[in-house]
Amino acid sequence: MLEAFIELDPTWRLVVVGLVLIAAYGVGVRMFPYRACPYCSGGNNYSPTGKHFNVCSRCGGSRRKLRLMARVFGHRDR
Ligand SMILES: [Zn+2]
């Protein structure tokens, strides 16, 4: 396996490394498809007193945004 990799053309070696990295990133995106909503910092949409809050207009109060790459990898927001 490793020998075959070393005998590969340098260009193909890059391609193989790239595919492995993409696969690893895809696994990571699958495990963590969301990030905290940047507009309400994950739900901190509170008034200065902390007693009142508003539902974030960007994430609809879900406090999360689907990562762009998660969408690319076929994940659907619920
Ligand atoms: Zn939000």
N, CA, C, O and the ligand as a Tripos MOL2 file, in Angstrom:
@<TRIPOS>MOLECULE
protein
  313   311    79     0     0
PROTEIN
NO_CHARGES

@<TRIPOS>ATOM
      1 N           0.8360   -1.2070    0.0000 N.3       1 MET1
      2 CA          0.0000    0.0000    0.0000 C.3       1 MET1
      3 C           0.8660    1.2500    0.0000 C.2       1 MET1
      4 O           0.6920    2.1420   -0.8300 O.2       1 MET1
      5 N           1.8130    1.3030    0.9540 N.am      2 LEU2
      6 CA          2.6960    2.4760    1.0460 C.3       2 LEU2
      7 C           3.6380    2.5290   -0.1490 C.2       2 LEU2
      8 O           3.9040    3.6080   -0.6780 O.2       2 LEU2
      9 N           4.1480    1.3710   -0.5810 N.am      3 GLU3
     10 CA          5.0440    1.3330   -1.7340 C.3       3 GLU3
     11 C           4.3350    1.8190   -2.9780 C.2       3 GLU3
     12 O           4.8860    2.5930   -3.7600 O.2       3 GLU3
     13 N           3.1210    1.3650   -3.1520 N.am      4 ALA4
     14 CA          2.3310    1.7910   -4.3110 C.3       4 ALA4
     15 C           2.1420    3.3030   -4.2830 C.2       4 ALA4
     16 O           2.1530    3.9680   -5.3190 O.2       4 ALA4
     17 N           1.9690    3.8240   -3.0790 N.am      5 PHE5
     18 CA          1.7840    5.2680   -2.9310 C.3       5 PHE5
     19 C           3.0500    6.0210   -3.3060 C.2       5 PHE5
     20 O           2.9980    7.0620   -3.9610 O.2       5 PHE5
     21 N           4.2100    5.4720   -2.8770 N.am      6 ILE6
     22 CA          5.4890    6.1370   -3.1570 C.3       6 ILE6
     23 C           5.8080    6.0830   -4.6450 C.2       6 ILE6
     24 O           6.3950    7.0190   -5.1890 O.2       6 ILE6
     25 N           5.4230    4.9890   -5.3120 N.am      7 GLU7
     26 CA          5.7070    4.8440   -6.7370 C.3       7 GLU7
     27 C           4.7990    5.7060   -7.5980 C.2       7 GLU7
     28 O           5.0350    5.8650   -8.7960 O.2       7 GLU7
     29 N           3.7820    6.2480   -7.0000 N.am      8 LEU8
     30 CA          2.8430    7.0790   -7.7580 C.3       8 LEU8
     31 C           3.5140    8.3420   -8.2820 C.2       8 LEU8
     32 O           4.4870    8.8400   -7.7150 O.2       8 LEU8
     33 N           2.9740    8.8320   -9.3580 N.am      9 ASP9
     34 CA          3.3860   10.1210   -9.8980 C.3       9 ASP9
     35 C           3.1080   11.1950   -8.8420 C.2       9 ASP9
     36 O           2.0780   11.1430   -8.1700 O.2       9 ASP9
     37 N           4.0170   12.1720   -8.6850 N.am     10 PRO10
     38 CA          3.8080   13.2090   -7.6420 C.3      10 PRO10
     39 C           2.4450   13.8700   -7.7260 C.2      10 PRO10
     40 O           1.8380   14.1760   -6.7000 O.2      10 PRO10
     41 N           1.9600   14.0920   -8.9330 N.am     11 THR11
     42 CA          0.6420   14.7120   -9.0910 C.3      11 THR11
     43 C          -0.4390   13.8260   -8.4900 C.2      11 THR11
     44 O          -1.3250   14.3070   -7.7840 O.2      11 THR11
     45 N          -0.3620   12.5360   -8.7710 N.am     12 TRP12
     46 CA         -1.3700   11.6030   -8.2500 C.3      12 TRP12
     47 C          -1.2610   11.4600   -6.7390 C.2      12 TRP12
     48 O          -2.2520   11.2620   -6.0370 O.2      12 TRP12
     49 N          -0.0030   11.5680   -6.2530 N.am     13 ARG13
     50 CA          0.1760   11.5230   -4.8000 C.3      13 ARG13
     51 C          -0.5990   12.6740   -4.1480 C.2      13 ARG13
     52 O          -1.2660   12.4980   -3.1290 O.2      13 ARG13
     53 N          -0.4910   13.8560   -4.7640 N.am     14 LEU14
     54 CA         -1.2360   15.0210   -4.2590 C.3      14 LEU14
     55 C          -2.7390   14.7610   -4.2980 C.2      14 LEU14
     56 O          -3.4690   15.0990   -3.3660 O.2      14 LEU14
     57 N          -3.1810   14.1550   -5.3910 N.am     15 VAL15
     58 CA         -4.6080   13.8740   -5.5300 C.3      15 VAL15
     59 C          -5.0710   12.9290   -4.4290 C.2      15 VAL15
     60 O          -6.1220   13.1320   -3.8210 O.2      15 VAL15
     61 N          -4.2600   11.8790   -4.1790 N.am     16 VAL16
     62 CA         -4.6280   10.8940   -3.1480 C.3      16 VAL16
     63 C          -4.6840   11.5770   -1.7790 C.2      16 VAL16
     64 O          -5.6300   11.3820   -1.0160 O.2      16 VAL16
     65 N          -3.6480   12.3860   -1.4770 N.am     17 VAL17
     66 CA         -3.6260   13.0890   -0.1840 C.3      17 VAL17
     67 C          -4.8420   14.0080   -0.0730 C.2      17 VAL17
     68 O          -5.4790   14.0890    0.9770 O.2      17 VAL17
     69 N          -5.1540   14.6970   -1.1730 N.am     18 GLY18
     70 CA         -6.3030   15.5970   -1.1710 C.3      18 GLY18
     71 C          -7.6040   14.8560   -0.9030 C.2      18 GLY18
     72 O          -8.4470   15.3160   -0.1340 O.2      18 GLY18
     73 N          -7.7580   13.6930   -1.5510 N.am     19 LEU19
     74 CA         -8.9830   12.9100   -1.3560 C.3      19 LEU19
     75 C          -9.1050   12.4300    0.0810 C.2      19 LEU19
     76 O         -10.1930   12.4240    0.6560 O.2      19 LEU19
     77 N          -7.9640   12.0240    0.6580 N.am     20 VAL20
     78 CA         -7.9840   11.5620    2.0540 C.3      20 VAL20
     79 C          -8.3880   12.7140    2.9680 C.2      20 VAL20
     80 O          -9.1860   12.5290    3.8870 O.2      20 VAL20
     81 N          -7.8370   13.9070    2.7190 N.am     21 LEU21
     82 CA         -8.1720   15.0680    3.5470 C.3      21 LEU21
     83 C          -9.6460   15.4170    3.4150 C.2      21 LEU21
     84 O         -10.3110   15.7180    4.4060 O.2      21 LEU21
     85 N         -10.1570   15.3750    2.1800 N.am     22 ILE22
     86 CA        -11.5730   15.6730    1.9580 C.3      22 ILE22
     87 C         -12.4500   14.6570    2.6930 C.2      22 ILE22
     88 O         -13.4550   15.0180    3.3050 O.2      22 ILE22
     89 N         -12.0570   13.3850    2.6240 N.am     23 ALA23
     90 CA        -12.8220   12.3390    3.3070 C.3      23 ALA23
     91 C         -12.8170   12.5830    4.8160 C.2      23 ALA23
     92 O         -13.8480   12.4550    5.4760 O.2      23 ALA23
     93 N         -11.6500   12.9330    5.3540 N.am     24 ALA24
     94 CA        -11.5440   13.1890    6.7920 C.3      24 ALA24
     95 C         -12.4030   14.3910    7.1740 C.2      24 ALA24
     96 O         -13.0820   14.3830    8.2000 O.2      24 ALA24
     97 N         -12.3620   15.4210    6.3350 N.am     25 TYR25
     98 CA        -13.1730   16.6150    6.6020 C.3      25 TYR25
     99 C         -14.6540   16.2780    6.5250 C.2      25 TYR25
    100 O         -15.4570   16.7720    7.3170 O.2      25 TYR25
    101 N         -15.0110   15.4220    5.5530 N.am     26 GLY26
    102 CA        -16.4020   15.0100    5.4170 C.3      26 GLY26
    103 C         -16.8970   14.2930    6.6570 C.2      26 GLY26
    104 O         -18.0320   14.4970    7.0870 O.2      26 GLY26
    105 N         -16.0500   13.4550    7.2340 N.am     27 VAL27
    106 CA        -16.4230   12.7520    8.4620 C.3      27 VAL27
    107 C         -16.6320   13.7630    9.5900 C.2      27 VAL27
    108 O         -17.5850   13.6580   10.3620 O.2      27 VAL27
    109 N         -15.7330   14.7380    9.6720 N.am     28 GLY28
    110 CA        -15.8500   15.7580   10.7170 C.3      28 GLY28
    111 C         -17.1280   16.5690   10.5700 C.2      28 GLY28
    112 O         -17.7980   16.8800   11.5540 O.2      28 GLY28
    113 N         -17.4550   16.9070    9.3280 N.am     29 VAL29
    114 CA        -18.6760   17.6850    9.0730 C.3      29 VAL29
    115 C         -19.9060   16.8610    9.4310 C.2      29 VAL29
    116 O         -20.8820   17.3940    9.9580 O.2      29 VAL29
    117 N         -19.8610   15.5660    9.1460 N.am     30 ARG30
    118 CA        -20.9790   14.6880    9.4810 C.3      30 ARG30
    119 C         -21.1850   14.6090   10.9940 C.2      30 ARG30
    120 O         -22.3150   14.5380   11.4770 O.2      30 ARG30
    121 N         -20.0860   14.6220   11.7230 N.am     31 MET31
    122 CA        -20.1750   14.5140   13.1830 C.3      31 MET31
    123 C         -20.6330   15.8340   13.7980 C.2      31 MET31
    124 O         -21.3770   15.8550   14.7790 O.2      31 MET31
    125 N         -20.1740   16.9360   13.2010 N.am     32 PHE32
    126 CA        -20.5220   18.2570   13.7380 C.3      32 PHE32
    127 C         -21.0530   19.1310   12.6100 C.2      32 PHE32
    128 O         -20.3470   20.0180   12.1300 O.2      32 PHE32
    129 N         -22.3060   18.8890   12.1760 N.am     33 PRO33
    130 CA        -22.8140   19.6210   11.0060 C.3      33 PRO33
    131 C         -23.2280   21.0530   11.3120 C.2      33 PRO33
    132 O         -23.4680   21.8330   10.3900 O.2      33 PRO33
    133 N         -23.3160   21.4110   12.5840 N.am     34 TYR34
    134 CA        -23.7920   22.7500   12.9190 C.3      34 TYR34
    135 C         -22.7020   23.5650   13.5950 C.2      34 TYR34
    136 O         -21.7800   23.0210   14.2050 O.2      34 TYR34
    137 N         -22.8260   24.8670   13.4750 N.am     35 ARG35
    138 CA        -22.0180   25.7660   14.2820 C.3      35 ARG35
    139 C         -22.9760   26.7320   14.9460 C.2      35 ARG35
    140 O         -24.1100   26.9050   14.5000 O.2      35 ARG35
    141 N         -22.5120   27.3610   16.0190 N.am     36 ALA36
    142 CA        -23.3720   28.3040   16.7260 C.3      36 ALA36
    143 C         -23.6950   29.4610   15.8060 C.2      36 ALA36
    144 O         -22.8450   29.9170   15.0420 O.2      36 ALA36
    145 N         -24.9360   29.9350   15.8820 N.am     37 CYS37
    146 CA        -25.3570   31.0510   15.0500 C.3      37 CYS37
    147 C         -24.4780   32.2630   15.3510 C.2      37 CYS37
    148 O         -24.3700   32.6680   16.5080 O.2      37 CYS37
    149 N         -23.8460   32.8520   14.3270 N.am     38 PRO38
    150 CA        -22.9430   33.9820   14.5790 C.3      38 PRO38
    151 C         -23.6670   35.2640   14.9380 C.2      38 PRO38
    152 O         -23.0570   36.1980   15.4580 O.2      38 PRO38
    153 N         -24.9790   35.3190   14.6640 N.am     39 TYR39
    154 CA        -25.6990   36.5710   14.8850 C.3      39 TYR39
    155 C         -26.1950   36.7050   16.3130 C.2      39 TYR39
    156 O         -26.3130   37.8180   16.8250 O.2      39 TYR39
    157 N         -26.4840   35.5910   16.9590 N.am     40 CYS40
    158 CA        -26.9110   35.6550   18.3440 C.3      40 CYS40
    159 C         -25.9180   34.9270   19.2410 C.2      40 CYS40
    160 O         -26.2060   34.6710   20.4100 O.2      40 CYS40
    161 N         -24.7510   34.5940   18.6990 N.am     41 SER41
    162 CA        -23.6980   33.9200   19.4530 C.3      41 SER41
    163 C         -24.2280   32.6770   20.1580 C.2      41 SER41
    164 O         -23.8860   32.4270   21.3140 O.2      41 SER41
    165 N         -25.0440   31.9130   19.4850 N.am     42 GLY42
    166 CA        -25.5600   30.6890   20.0770 C.3      42 GLY42
    167 C         -26.6520   30.9260   21.0840 C.2      42 GLY42
    168 O         -26.8140   30.1330   22.0120 O.2      42 GLY42
    169 N         -27.4190   32.0120   20.9280 N.am     43 GLY43
    170 CA        -28.6020   32.1930   21.7570 C.3      43 GLY43
    171 C         -28.5220   33.3270   22.7530 C.2      43 GLY43
    172 O         -29.4190   33.4830   23.5820 O.2      43 GLY43
    173 N         -27.4600   34.1260   22.6920 N.am     44 ASN44
    174 CA        -27.3460   35.2210   23.6520 C.3      44 ASN44
    175 C         -27.9810   36.4970   23.1010 C.2      44 ASN44
    176 O         -27.3360   37.5410   23.0000 O.2      44 ASN44
    177 N         -29.2310   36.3870   22.7580 N.am     45 ASN45
    178 CA        -29.9430   37.5190   22.1840 C.3      45 ASN45
    179 C         -30.7740   38.2000   23.2760 C.2      45 ASN45
    180 O         -31.9740   38.4180   23.1100 O.2      45 ASN45
    181 N         -30.1270   38.5270   24.3790 N.am     46 TYR46
    182 CA        -30.8340   39.0530   25.5390 C.3      46 TYR46
    183 C         -30.6550   40.5660   25.6580 C.2      46 TYR46
    184 O         -29.6890   41.1490   25.1670 O.2      46 TYR46
    185 N         -31.6200   41.1630   26.3240 N.am     47 SER47
    186 CA        -31.5230   42.5860   26.6140 C.3      47 SER47
    187 C         -30.4480   42.7880   27.6800 C.2      47 SER47
    188 O         -30.0220   41.8330   28.3300 O.2      47 SER47
    189 N         -30.0080   44.0500   27.8580 N.am     48 PRO48
    190 CA        -28.9600   44.3040   28.8670 C.3      48 PRO48
    191 C         -29.3420   43.8340   30.2670 C.2      48 PRO48
    192 O         -28.4690   43.4590   31.0490 O.2      48 PRO48
    193 N         -30.6200   43.8490   30.5910 N.am     49 THR49
    194 CA        -31.0260   43.3980   31.9250 C.3      49 THR49
    195 C         -31.0320   41.8790   32.0310 C.2      49 THR49
    196 O         -30.9880   41.3240   33.1290 O.2      49 THR49
    197 N         -31.0860   41.2040   30.8690 N.am     50 GLY50
    198 CA        -31.1020   39.7550   30.8910 C.3      50 GLY50
    199 C         -32.4730   39.1650   31.1130 C.2      50 GLY50
    200 O         -32.6310   37.9450   31.1530 O.2      50 GLY50
    201 N         -33.4810   40.0340   31.2600 N.am     51 LYS51
    202 CA        -34.8330   39.5370   31.5160 C.3      51 LYS51
    203 C         -35.6260   39.3320   30.2410 C.2      51 LYS51
    204 O         -36.5740   38.5490   30.1920 O.2      51 LYS51
    205 N         -35.2130   40.0600   29.2090 N.am     52 HIS52
    206 CA        -35.9650   40.0090   27.9630 C.3      52 HIS52
    207 C         -35.0590   39.5100   26.8490 C.2      52 HIS52
    208 O         -33.8490   39.7330   26.8500 O.2      52 HIS52
    209 N         -35.6710   38.8470   25.9270 N.am     53 PHE53
    210 CA        -34.8830   38.3920   24.7890 C.3      53 PHE53
    211 C         -35.7450   38.3470   23.5490 C.2      53 PHE53
    212 O         -36.9740   38.3810   23.6190 O.2      53 PHE53
    213 N         -35.0920   38.2730   22.4330 N.am     54 ASN54
    214 CA        -35.7770   38.2010   21.1640 C.3      54 ASN54
    215 C         -35.3360   36.9350   20.4440 C.2      54 ASN54
    216 O         -34.2180   36.4560   20.6280 O.2      54 ASN54
    217 N         -36.2320   36.4040   19.6240 N.am     55 VAL55
    218 CA        -35.8490   35.2570   18.8110 C.3      55 VAL55
    219 C         -35.0020   35.7600   17.6560 C.2      55 VAL55
    220 O         -35.4020   36.6600   16.9170 O.2      55 VAL55
    221 N         -33.8680   35.1870   17.5170 N.am     56 CYS56
    222 CA        -32.9410   35.6230   16.4770 C.3      56 CYS56
    223 C         -33.5850   35.4720   15.1060 C.2      56 CYS56
    224 O         -34.1370   34.4200   14.7820 O.2      56 CYS56
    225 N         -33.5120   36.5330   14.3020 N.am     57 SER57
    226 CA        -34.1600   36.4920   12.9940 C.3      57 SER57
    227 C         -33.3660   35.6460   12.0020 C.2      57 SER57
    228 O         -33.9020   35.1950   10.9890 O.2      57 SER57
    229 N         -32.0990   35.4360   12.2980 N.am     58 ARG58
    230 CA        -31.2580   34.7000   11.3520 C.3      58 ARG58
    231 C         -31.4280   33.1980   11.4780 C.2      58 ARG58
    232 O         -31.5020   32.4880   10.4760 O.2      58 ARG58
    233 N         -31.4890   32.7180   12.7090 N.am     59 CYS59
    234 CA        -31.5710   31.2710   12.9080 C.3      59 CYS59
    235 C         -32.9390   30.8690   13.4320 C.2      59 CYS59
    236 O         -33.1790   29.6880   13.6850 O.2      59 CYS59
    237 N         -33.8550   31.8460   13.6030 N.am     60 GLY60
    238 CA        -35.1860   31.5350   14.0820 C.3      60 GLY60
    239 C         -35.2030   30.9820   15.4840 C.2      60 GLY60
    240 O         -36.1360   30.2720   15.8590 O.2      60 GLY60
    241 N         -34.1900   31.2930   16.2640 N.am     61 GLY61
    242 CA        -34.1450   30.8260   17.6450 C.3      61 GLY61
    243 C         -33.5630   29.4300   17.7990 C.2      61 GLY61
    244 O         -33.4750   28.9140   18.9130 O.2      61 GLY61
    245 N         -33.1670   28.8170   16.6990 N.am     62 SER62
    246 CA        -32.6010   27.4750   16.8060 C.3      62 SER62
    247 C         -31.1540   27.5370   17.2920 C.2      62 SER62
    248 O         -30.5830   26.5250   17.6990 O.2      62 SER62
    249 N         -30.5630   28.7440   17.2440 N.am     63 ARG63
    250 CA        -29.2110   29.0140   17.7520 C.3      63 ARG63
    251 C         -28.1200   28.2970   16.9680 C.2      63 ARG63
    252 O         -26.9700   28.2440   17.4020 O.2      63 ARG63
    253 N         -28.4720   27.7640   15.8480 N.am     64 ARG64
    254 CA        -27.4500   27.0260   15.1150 C.3      64 ARG64
    255 C         -27.5470   27.3450   13.6380 C.2      64 ARG64
    256 O         -28.6120   27.6950   13.1290 O.2      64 ARG64
    257 N         -26.4440   27.2220   12.9730 N.am     65 LYS65
    258 CA        -26.4020   27.3670   11.5280 C.3      65 LYS65
    259 C         -25.7940   26.0950   10.9680 C.2      65 LYS65
    260 O         -24.8090   25.5670   11.4850 O.2      65 LYS65
    261 N         -26.4080   25.6210    9.8980 N.am     66 LEU66
    262 CA        -25.8390   24.4660    9.2280 C.3      66 LEU66
    263 C         -24.5520   24.9010    8.5370 C.2      66 LEU66
    264 O         -24.5350   25.8880    7.8010 O.2      66 LEU66
    265 N         -23.4930   24.1690    8.7760 N.am     67 ARG67
    266 CA        -22.2280   24.5310    8.1390 C.3      67 ARG67
    267 C         -22.3620   24.4010    6.6240 C.2      67 ARG67
    268 O         -23.0280   23.5000    6.1130 O.2      67 ARG67
    269 N         -21.7190   25.3150    5.9320 N.am     68 LEU68
    270 CA        -21.7930   25.3230    4.4660 C.3      68 LEU68
    271 C         -21.3700   23.9710    3.9120 C.2      68 LEU68
    272 O         -22.0070   23.4250    3.0120 O.2      68 LEU68
    273 N         -20.2830   23.4400    4.4650 N.am     69 MET69
    274 CA        -19.7470   22.1840    3.9620 C.3      69 MET69
    275 C         -20.6870   21.0140    4.2580 C.2      69 MET69
    276 O         -20.7130   20.0230    3.5280 O.2      69 MET69
    277 N         -21.4610   21.1460    5.3460 N.am     70 ALA70
    278 CA        -22.4250   20.0920    5.6640 C.3      70 ALA70
    279 C         -23.4810   20.0290    4.5750 C.2      70 ALA70
    280 O         -23.9350   18.9500    4.1950 O.2      70 ALA70
    281 N         -23.8710   21.2050    4.0740 N.am     71 ARG71
    282 CA        -24.8380   21.2600    2.9810 C.3      71 ARG71
    283 C         -24.2300   20.6640    1.7190 C.2      71 ARG71
    284 O         -24.8880   19.9330    0.9780 O.2      71 ARG71
    285 N         -22.9460   20.9930    1.4880 N.am     72 VAL72
    286 CA        -22.2610   20.4490    0.3150 C.3      72 VAL72
    287 C         -22.2180   18.9290    0.3910 C.2      72 VAL72
    288 O         -22.3550   18.2430   -0.6230 O.2      72 VAL72
    289 N         -22.0260   18.4080    1.6040 N.am     73 PHE73
    290 CA        -21.9410   16.9550    1.7710 C.3      73 PHE73
    291 C         -23.3100   16.3120    1.8930 C.2      73 PHE73
    292 O         -23.4150   15.1240    2.1960 O.2      73 PHE73
    293 N         -24.3660   17.0930    1.6590 N.am     74 GLY74
    294 CA        -25.6900   16.5060    1.5580 C.3      74 GLY74
    295 C         -26.4970   16.4810    2.8280 C.2      74 GLY74
    296 O         -27.5430   15.8320    2.8770 O.2      74 GLY74
    297 N         -26.0350   17.1810    3.8810 N.am     75 HIS75
    298 CA        -26.7930   17.2080    5.1180 C.3      75 HIS75
    299 C         -27.9610   18.1750    4.9650 C.2      75 HIS75
    300 O         -27.8130   19.2550    4.3920 O.2      75 HIS75
    301 N         -29.1260   17.7800    5.4830 N.am     76 ARG76
    302 CA        -30.2920   18.6490    5.4010 C.3      76 ARG76
    303 C         -30.6130   19.2120    6.7750 C.2      76 ARG76
    304 O         -30.5860   18.5030    7.7810 O.2      76 ARG76
    305 N         -30.9190   20.5070    6.7950 N.am     77 ASP77
    306 CA        -31.3010   21.1300    8.0600 C.3      77 ASP77
    307 C         -32.7120   20.6730    8.4460 C.2      77 ASP77
    308 O         -33.5750   20.4840    7.5890 O.2      77 ASP77
    309 N         -32.9220   20.5030    9.7300 N.am     78 ARG78
    310 CA        -34.2430   20.0770   10.1940 C.3      78 ARG78
    311 C         -35.0110   21.2430   10.7750 C.2      78 ARG78
    312 O         -36.1470   21.0740   11.2180 O.2      78 ARG78
    313 ZN        -29.2170   33.2930   15.8220 Zn       79 ZN79
@<TRIPOS>BOND
     1     1     2 1
     2     2     3 1
     3     3     4 2
     4     3     5 am
     5     5     6 1
     6     6     7 1
     7     7     8 2
     8     7     9 am
     9     9    10 1
    10    10    11 1
    11    11    12 2
    12    11    13 am
    13    13    14 1
    14    14    15 1
    15    15    16 2
    16    15    17 am
    17    17    18 1
    18    18    19 1
    19    19    20 2
    20    19    21 am
    21    21    22 1
    22    22    23 1
    23    23    24 2
    24    23    25 am
    25    25    26 1
    26    26    27 1
    27    27    28 2
    28    27    29 am
    29    29    30 1
    30    30    31 1
    31    31    32 2
    32    31    33 am
    33    33    34 1
    34    34    35 1
    35    35    36 2
    36    35    37 am
    37    37    38 1
    38    38    39 1
    39    39    40 2
    40    39    41 am
    41    41    42 1
    42    42    43 1
    43    43    44 2
    44    43    45 am
    45    45    46 1
    46    46    47 1
    47    47    48 2
    48    47    49 am
    49    49    50 1
    50    50    51 1
    51    51    52 2
    52    51    53 am
    53    53    54 1
    54    54    55 1
    55    55    56 2
    56    55    57 am
    57    57    58 1
    58    58    59 1
    59    59    60 2
    60    59    61 am
    61    61    62 1
    62    62    63 1
    63    63    64 2
    64    63    65 am
    65    65    66 1
    66    66    67 1
    67    67    68 2
    68    67    69 am
    69    69    70 1
    70    70    71 1
    71    71    72 2
    72    71    73 am
    73    73    74 1
    74    74    75 1
    75    75    76 2
    76    75    77 am
    77    77    78 1
    78    78    79 1
    79    79    80 2
    80    79    81 am
    81    81    82 1
    82    82    83 1
    83    83    84 2
    84    83    85 am
    85    85    86 1
    86    86    87 1
    87    87    88 2
    88    87    89 am
    89    89    90 1
    90    90    91 1
    91    91    92 2
    92    91    93 am
    93    93    94 1
    94    94    95 1
    95    95    96 2
    96    95    97 am
    97    97    98 1
    98    98    99 1
    99    99   100 2
   100    99   101 am
   101   101   102 1
   102   102   103 1
   103   103   104 2
   104   103   105 am
   105   105   106 1
   106   106   107 1
   107   107   108 2
   108   107   109 am
   109   109   110 1
   110   110   111 1
   111   111   112 2
   112   111   113 am
   113   113   114 1
   114   114   115 1
   115   115   116 2
   116   115   117 am
   117   117   118 1
   118   118   119 1
   119   119   120 2
   120   119   121 am
   121   121   122 1
   122   122   123 1
   123   123   124 2
   124   123   125 am
   125   125   126 1
   126   126   127 1
   127   127   128 2
   128   127   129 am
   129   129   130 1
   130   130   131 1
   131   131   132 2
   132   131   133 am
   133   133   134 1
   134   134   135 1
   135   135   136 2
   136   135   137 am
   137   137   138 1
   138   138   139 1
   139   139   140 2
   140   139   141 am
   141   141   142 1
   142   142   143 1
   143   143   144 2
   144   143   145 am
   145   145   146 1
   146   146   147 1
   147   147   148 2
   148   147   149 am
   149   149   150 1
   150   150   151 1
   151   151   152 2
   152   151   153 am
   153   153   154 1
   154   154   155 1
   155   155   156 2
   156   155   157 am
   157   157   158 1
   158   158   159 1
   159   159   160 2
   160   159   161 am
   161   161   162 1
   162   162   163 1
   163   163   164 2
   164   163   165 am
   165   165   166 1
   166   166   167 1
   167   167   168 2
   168   167   169 am
   169   169   170 1
   170   170   171 1
   171   171   172 2
   172   171   173 am
   173   173   174 1
   174   174   175 1
   175   175   176 2
   176   175   177 am
   177   177   178 1
   178   178   179 1
   179   179   180 2
   180   179   181 am
   181   181   182 1
   182   182   183 1
   183   183   184 2
   184   183   185 am
   185   185   186 1
   186   186   187 1
   187   187   188 2
   188   187   189 am
   189   189   190 1
   190   190   191 1
   191   191   192 2
   192   191   193 am
   193   193   194 1
   194   194   195 1
   195   195   196 2
   196   195   197 am
   197   197   198 1
   198   198   199 1
   199   199   200 2
   200   199   201 am
   201   201   202 1
   202   202   203 1
   203   203   204 2
   204   203   205 am
   205   205   206 1
   206   206   207 1
   207   207   208 2
   208   207   209 am
   209   209   210 1
   210   210   211 1
   211   211   212 2
   212   211   213 am
   213   213   214 1
   214   214   215 1
   215   215   216 2
   216   215   217 am
   217   217   218 1
   218   218   219 1
   219   219   220 2
   220   219   221 am
   221   221   222 1
   222   222   223 1
   223   223   224 2
   224   223   225 am
   225   225   226 1
   226   226   227 1
   227   227   228 2
   228   227   229 am
   229   229   230 1
   230   230   231 1
   231   231   232 2
   232   231   233 am
   233   233   234 1
   234   234   235 1
   235   235   236 2
   236   235   237 am
   237   237   238 1
   238   238   239 1
   239   239   240 2
   240   239   241 am
   241   241   242 1
   242   242   243 1
   243   243   244 2
   244   243   245 am
   245   245   246 1
   246   246   247 1
   247   247   248 2
   248   247   249 am
   249   249   250 1
   250   250   251 1
   251   251   252 2
   252   251   253 am
   253   253   254 1
   254   254   255 1
   255   255   256 2
   256   255   257 am
   257   257   258 1
   258   258   259 1
   259   259   260 2
   260   259   261 am
   261   261   262 1
   262   262   263 1
   263   263   264 2
   264   263   265 am
   265   265   266 1
   266   266   267 1
   267   267   268 2
   268   267   269 am
   269   269   270 1
   270   270   271 1
   271   271   272 2
   272   271   273 am
   273   273   274 1
   274   274   275 1
   275   275   276 2
   276   275   277 am
   277   277   278 1
   278   278   279 1
   279   279   280 2
   280   279   281 am
   281   281   282 1
   282   282   283 1
   283   283   284 2
   284   283   285 am
   285   285   286 1
   286   286   287 1
   287   287   288 2
   288   287   289 am
   289   289   290 1
   290   290   291 1
   291   291   292 2
   292   291   293 am
   293   293   294 1
   294   294   295 1
   295   295   296 2
   296   295   297 am
   297   297   298 1
   298   298   299 1
   299   299   300 2
   300   299   301 am
   301   301   302 1
   302   302   303 1
   303   303   304 2
   304   303   305 am
   305   305   306 1
   306   306   307 1
   307   307   308 2
   308   307   309 am
   309   309   310 1
   310   310   311 1
   311   311   312 2
@<TRIPOS>SUBSTRUCTURE
     1 MET1         2 RESIDUE 1 A MET
     2 LEU2         6 RESIDUE 1 A LEU
     3 GLU3        10 RESIDUE 1 A GLU
     4 ALA4        14 RESIDUE 1 A ALA
     5 PHE5        18 RESIDUE 1 A PHE
     6 ILE6        22 RESIDUE 1 A ILE
     7 GLU7        26 RESIDUE 1 A GLU
     8 LEU8        30 RESIDUE 1 A LEU
     9 ASP9        34 RESIDUE 1 A ASP
    10 PRO10       38 RESIDUE 1 A PRO
    11 THR11       42 RESIDUE 1 A THR
    12 TRP12       46 RESIDUE 1 A TRP
    13 ARG13       50 RESIDUE 1 A ARG
    14 LEU14       54 RESIDUE 1 A LEU
    15 VAL15       58 RESIDUE 1 A VAL
    16 VAL16       62 RESIDUE 1 A VAL
    17 VAL17       66 RESIDUE 1 A VAL
    18 GLY18       70 RESIDUE 1 A GLY
    19 LEU19       74 RESIDUE 1 A LEU
    20 VAL20       78 RESIDUE 1 A VAL
    21 LEU21       82 RESIDUE 1 A LEU
    22 ILE22       86 RESIDUE 1 A ILE
    23 ALA23       90 RESIDUE 1 A ALA
    24 ALA24       94 RESIDUE 1 A ALA
    25 TYR25       98 RESIDUE 1 A TYR
    26 GLY26      102 RESIDUE 1 A GLY
    27 VAL27      106 RESIDUE 1 A VAL
    28 GLY28      110 RESIDUE 1 A GLY
    29 VAL29      114 RESIDUE 1 A VAL
    30 ARG30      118 RESIDUE 1 A ARG
    31 MET31      122 RESIDUE 1 A MET
    32 PHE32      126 RESIDUE 1 A PHE
    33 PRO33      130 RESIDUE 1 A PRO
    34 TYR34      134 RESIDUE 1 A TYR
    35 ARG35      138 RESIDUE 1 A ARG
    36 ALA36      142 RESIDUE 1 A ALA
    37 CYS37      146 RESIDUE 1 A CYS
    38 PRO38      150 RESIDUE 1 A PRO
    39 TYR39      154 RESIDUE 1 A TYR
    40 CYS40      158 RESIDUE 1 A CYS
    41 SER41      162 RESIDUE 1 A SER
    42 GLY42      166 RESIDUE 1 A GLY
    43 GLY43      170 RESIDUE 1 A GLY
    44 ASN44      174 RESIDUE 1 A ASN
    45 ASN45      178 RESIDUE 1 A ASN
    46 TYR46      182 RESIDUE 1 A TYR
    47 SER47      186 RESIDUE 1 A SER
    48 PRO48      190 RESIDUE 1 A PRO
    49 THR49      194 RESIDUE 1 A THR
    50 GLY50      198 RESIDUE 1 A GLY
    51 LYS51      202 RESIDUE 1 A LYS
    52 HIS52      206 RESIDUE 1 A HIS
    53 PHE53      210 RESIDUE 1 A PHE
    54 ASN54      214 RESIDUE 1 A ASN
    55 VAL55      218 RESIDUE 1 A VAL
    56 CYS56      222 RESIDUE 1 A CYS
    57 SER57      226 RESIDUE 1 A SER
    58 ARG58      230 RESIDUE 1 A ARG
    59 CYS59      234 RESIDUE 1 A CYS
    60 GLY60      238 RESIDUE 1 A GLY
    61 GLY61      242 RESIDUE 1 A GLY
    62 SER62      246 RESIDUE 1 A SER
    63 ARG63      250 RESIDUE 1 A ARG
    64 ARG64      254 RESIDUE 1 A ARG
    65 LYS65      258 RESIDUE 1 A LYS
    66 LEU66      262 RESIDUE 1 A LEU
    67 ARG67      266 RESIDUE 1 A ARG
    68 LEU68      270 RESIDUE 1 A LEU
    69 MET69      274 RESIDUE 1 A MET
    70 ALA70      278 RESIDUE 1 A ALA
    71 ARG71      282 RESIDUE 1 A ARG
    72 VAL72      286 RESIDUE 1 A VAL
    73 PHE73      290 RESIDUE 1 A PHE
    74 GLY74      294 RESIDUE 1 A GLY
    75 HIS75      298 RESIDUE 1 A HIS
    76 ARG76      302 RESIDUE 1 A ARG
    77 ASP77      306 RESIDUE 1 A ASP
    78 ARG78      310 RESIDUE 1 A ARG
    79 ZN79       313 GROUP 0 **** ****
